[in-house]
Amino acid sequence: RADAHQAIGYGHLMRCLNLAKVIKDEFEITFISYCERESITTEIEQLGFRFIAINLFQDLPSNIDATTTAINSLSKVDAIFLDGYEYDTEAQKSIKESRPESKLILIDDIADRTFHCDGIINHNLGAENLDYRFSELSGSLFLGPDYWLKRDELSLVPEQDRFMSDDVRNVLLTLGVGQISDKMKPFLTVISK
């Protein structure tokens, strides 16, 4: 489950799509999502993945109910991947309890809550230094750039062109739309100097 809409951006769903492309030969993949862009859902389906569209609710319990209903409509579920900041510990427990035989894996990049899952993927630099805390479950950690969920287009860049020279002075930096907060102020202060 990963959503994509104007308020949070499309990065969560795109990370899951990148992951799906990597594991597609080993698993039958179903996306459960609220997605505002038909072009993305069309791409997902054209790649041979099933797409279950669900409504987006204003309250987390309704979103979790919609998620578990969609999950339980599937006959077999080996693993459930969640990508979104709204999945707190209780939400994770509810989803895990709906299919206890399934592995629950979260894609995360901030380690800001206690996790109730079987594993966490964080492909960011420095992820190994974050303090991931688990509740009753003791999940596996897949941290750092070795687990990068990169887009196919980035694989097309020749290896010799992937590194910057020492004389680079101008860099374009893009950030997800959902991350504008007080946590960004120190970062913006550093890069403005």
Buried (B, 14 or more C-beta within 10 A) or exposed (E): BBBBBEEBBBBBBBBBBBBBBEEEEEEEBBBBBBBEEEEBBEBBEEEEBEBBEBEBEEEBEEBBBBBBEBBEEBEEBEBBBBBBBEBBBBBBBBBBEBBEEBBBBBBBBEBEBEBBBBBBBBBBEEBEEBEBEBBEBEBEBBBBEEBBBEEEEEEEEEEEEEEEEEEEEEEEEEEEEEBEEEEEEEEEEEEEE
